[in-house]
Amino acid sequence: MEKNILDLIALILVVIGGLNWGLVGLLEMDLVQMLLGSIPLLAKIVYVLVGLSALYLLYVELVKKK
């Protein structure tokens, strides 16, 4: 199945989210908060986009491939 630009963006955001959670678990270091903590709205947007990307990729895997 050919990947489009939305698939690529979603994958990148999910990888960023996964790496961030790994850092939180291992080192108690929230990279998004460190980088964007002074701009709380922007940090919140990143978290929401990561979550929506995960839901999108789940949808693509479970629904679109049927």
C-alpha positions as CSV (number, residue, x, y, z in Angstrom):
1,M,0.0,0.0,0.0
2,E,1.4,3.4,-1.0
3,K,2.0,5.9,1.8
4,N,0.8,9.4,1.4
5,I,2.1,12.5,3.2
6,L,-0.4,12.3,6.0
7,D,0.8,8.7,6.7
8,L,4.4,10.0,6.9
9,I,3.5,12.9,9.2
10,A,1.5,10.7,11.5
11,L,4.3,8.1,11.7
12,I,6.9,10.8,12.5
13,L,4.6,12.2,15.3
14,V,4.0,8.8,16.7
15,V,7.7,8.1,16.8
16,I,8.4,11.4,18.5
17,G,5.6,10.6,21.1
18,G,7.1,7.1,21.6
19,L,10.6,8.4,22.2
20,N,9.2,11.1,24.5
21,W,7.4,8.4,26.6
22,G,10.6,6.3,26.6
23,L,12.5,9.3,28.0
24,V,9.8,9.9,30.6
25,G,9.9,6.3,31.7
26,L,13.7,5.9,31.8
27,L,15.0,9.3,32.8
28,E,11.8,11.2,34.0
29,M,12.6,13.7,31.3
30,D,9.7,15.1,29.2
31,L,11.4,16.4,26.1
32,V,8.3,18.1,24.7
33,Q,7.9,19.9,28.0
34,M,11.6,20.8,28.1
35,L,11.5,22.3,24.6
36,L,8.0,23.8,24.6
37,G,7.3,24.3,28.3
38,S,7.6,28.1,28.0
39,I,4.8,27.9,25.4
40,P,2.1,25.7,27.1
41,L,-0.4,25.9,24.2
42,L,2.2,24.7,21.7
43,A,3.2,21.8,24.0
44,K,-0.5,20.9,24.3
45,I,-0.9,21.0,20.5
46,V,2.0,18.6,20.1
47,Y,0.5,16.2,22.6
48,V,-2.9,16.3,20.9
49,L,-1.3,15.8,17.4
50,V,0.7,12.8,18.6
51,G,-2.5,11.3,20.0
52,L,-4.5,12.0,16.9
53,S,-1.7,10.5,14.8
54,A,-1.8,7.3,16.8
55,L,-5.5,7.0,16.3
56,Y,-5.1,7.7,12.6
57,L,-2.4,5.0,12.2
58,L,-4.6,2.6,14.1
59,Y,-7.5,3.4,11.8
60,V,-5.3,2.9,8.7
61,E,-4.1,-0.4,9.9
62,L,-7.4,-1.8,11.1
63,V,-10.0,-0.3,8.8
64,K,-8.4,0.8,5.5
65,K,-6.5,-2.5,4.9
66,K,-9.7,-4.6,4.8
